Amino acid sequence: MGQGGGRALPTREQLRVWRGYIETAEILRTRLAGRLQGESSLSSGDYQVLLALSEAEQRTLRSSALAVQIGWERSRLSHHLGRMEKRELIRRVSCPDDIHGVDVIMTDSGAEAFRASTVPHLRAIREVFVDALTAEQLAHVEELTVALRRHLDLPD
């Protein structure tokens, strides 16, 4: 699939491409997170959690399923949920059918914060990412993303 499969280490050129990709992706994440925080008072982590809950049935997910869905370790999620709970964006309740399970529920306040942040966040994505690329370049980004996700055994 990839080029240079017989090499033990990446070439100088391959490392240059890698660094450019990683550094640019990090700058994109940082700028989008800064805009989100400045325009809505939600962190990117808050937004990830609220997005997952907004798509869930009854705005509720088991904490273990939420961790898997957003790709976080359980301990990181637990600490983050504690901060979100203090701000009344979510509630955590024990699962009636599992003594060790915890359901995470988006509150009305969390739903309102998520709704209020969505349009500015989507506008920022357009301005920072989409507007920088032609339709053809955007299609190439999608192809690259699919190839990387397949190589990493991640769902498309």
C-alpha positions as CSV (number, residue, x, y, z in Angstrom):
1,M,0.0,0.0,0.0
2,G,2.5,2.6,1.1
3,Q,5.8,3.5,-0.6
4,G,9.2,2.4,0.7
5,G,7.9,-0.7,2.5
6,G,11.4,-2.3,2.6
7,R,13.0,0.6,4.5
8,A,13.4,0.4,8.3
9,L,13.2,4.2,8.8
10,P,11.5,7.0,6.9
11,T,13.5,9.0,4.4
12,R,14.3,12.7,5.1
13,E,11.6,13.6,2.5
14,Q,9.1,11.4,4.2
15,L,9.9,12.9,7.6
16,R,9.5,16.4,6.1
17,V,6.0,15.5,4.9
18,W,5.2,13.9,8.3
19,R,6.3,16.9,10.3
20,G,4.4,19.3,8.0
21,Y,1.3,17.3,8.4
22,I,1.5,16.9,12.2
23,E,2.5,20.5,12.9
24,T,-0.3,21.8,10.6
25,A,-2.9,19.5,12.1
26,E,-1.9,20.7,15.6
27,I,-2.1,24.3,14.6
28,L,-5.6,23.7,13.1
29,R,-6.8,22.0,16.3
30,T,-5.3,24.8,18.5
31,R,-6.9,27.6,16.5
32,L,-10.3,25.8,16.3
33,A,-10.2,25.1,20.1
34,G,-9.3,28.8,20.8
35,R,-12.2,30.0,18.7
36,L,-14.6,27.6,20.3
37,Q,-13.5,28.6,23.8
38,G,-13.6,32.3,22.9
39,E,-17.0,32.2,21.2
40,S,-18.9,29.7,23.4
41,S,-16.9,29.1,26.6
42,L,-16.8,25.4,25.7
43,S,-13.5,23.6,25.4
44,S,-13.0,21.2,22.5
45,G,-13.3,18.4,25.0
46,D,-16.7,19.7,26.2
47,Y,-17.8,20.0,22.6
48,Q,-16.7,16.4,21.8
49,V,-18.7,15.1,24.8
50,L,-21.7,17.2,24.1
51,L,-21.7,16.2,20.4
52,A,-21.7,12.5,21.3
53,L,-24.5,13.0,23.8
54,S,-26.5,15.1,21.3
55,E,-26.4,12.2,18.9
56,A,-27.3,9.6,21.5
57,E,-30.8,8.3,22.3
58,Q,-32.3,10.5,25.0
59,R,-29.0,12.5,25.1
60,T,-27.6,9.7,27.3
61,L,-24.6,7.3,27.0
62,R,-22.9,4.9,29.3
63,S,-19.6,6.5,30.3
64,S,-17.6,3.5,29.0
65,A,-19.4,3.8,25.6
66,L,-18.7,7.5,25.6
67,A,-15.0,7.0,26.2
68,V,-14.8,4.6,23.3
69,Q,-16.8,6.8,21.0
70,I,-14.6,9.9,21.5
71,G,-11.4,7.9,21.9
72,W,-10.5,8.9,25.4
73,E,-9.2,6.8,28.3
74,R,-11.8,6.3,31.0
75,S,-9.8,8.2,33.7
76,R,-9.4,11.2,31.4
77,L,-13.1,11.2,30.6
78,S,-14.0,10.8,34.3
79,H,-12.0,13.9,35.3
80,H,-13.4,15.9,32.4
81,L,-17.0,14.8,33.2
82,G,-16.5,16.0,36.8
83,R,-15.6,19.5,35.5
84,M,-18.6,19.5,33.1
85,E,-20.9,18.3,35.9
86,K,-19.8,21.2,38.1
87,R,-20.8,23.6,35.2
88,E,-24.1,21.7,35.0
89,L,-23.5,20.7,31.3
90,I,-24.0,17.0,32.1
91,R,-25.3,14.7,34.9
92,R,-23.9,11.3,35.9
93,V,-26.2,8.7,37.4
94,S,-25.6,5.1,38.3
95,C,-27.0,2.6,35.8
96,P,-30.0,0.8,37.3
97,D,-28.9,-2.5,35.5
98,D,-25.2,-2.3,36.2
99,I,-23.8,-1.6,39.7
100,H,-20.5,-0.4,38.2
101,G,-21.9,1.5,35.2
102,V,-22.5,5.2,35.0
103,D,-24.8,6.9,32.5
104,V,-23.9,10.4,31.3
105,I,-26.8,12.6,30.5
106,M,-26.7,16.0,28.7
107,T,-28.6,18.6,30.8
108,D,-30.9,21.2,29.3
109,S,-28.1,23.7,30.0
110,G,-25.6,21.5,28.2
111,A,-27.9,21.2,25.2
112,E,-28.3,25.0,25.1
113,A,-24.5,25.5,25.3
114,F,-24.0,23.0,22.6
115,R,-26.6,24.6,20.3
116,A,-25.2,28.0,20.9
117,S,-21.7,26.8,20.0
118,T,-22.5,24.8,16.9
119,V,-22.9,27.6,14.3
120,P,-19.8,29.6,15.4
121,H,-17.8,26.3,15.5
122,L,-18.9,25.2,12.0
123,R,-18.2,28.7,10.7
124,A,-14.7,28.5,12.2
125,I,-14.1,25.1,10.5
126,R,-15.1,26.6,7.2
127,E,-12.9,29.6,7.7
128,V,-9.8,27.8,9.0
129,F,-10.0,24.5,7.1
130,V,-12.5,24.3,4.2
131,D,-11.9,27.7,2.7
132,A,-8.1,27.0,2.4
133,L,-8.8,24.1,0.0
134,T,-10.2,23.5,-3.4
135,A,-12.9,20.9,-3.9
136,E,-10.2,18.6,-5.4
137,Q,-7.8,19.1,-2.5
138,L,-10.7,18.4,0.0
139,A,-11.4,15.2,-1.9
140,H,-7.6,14.3,-1.6
141,V,-7.7,15.0,2.2
142,E,-10.7,12.6,2.4
143,E,-8.8,9.9,0.4
144,L,-5.7,10.3,2.7
145,T,-7.9,10.1,5.8
146,V,-9.6,6.9,4.6
147,A,-6.2,5.3,3.8
148,L,-4.8,6.2,7.2
149,R,-7.9,5.0,9.1
150,R,-7.9,1.7,7.2
151,H,-4.1,1.3,7.9
152,L,-4.9,1.9,11.6
153,D,-7.9,-0.4,11.6
154,L,-10.3,2.4,12.4
155,P,-13.8,2.6,11.1
156,D,-14.3,4.9,8.0
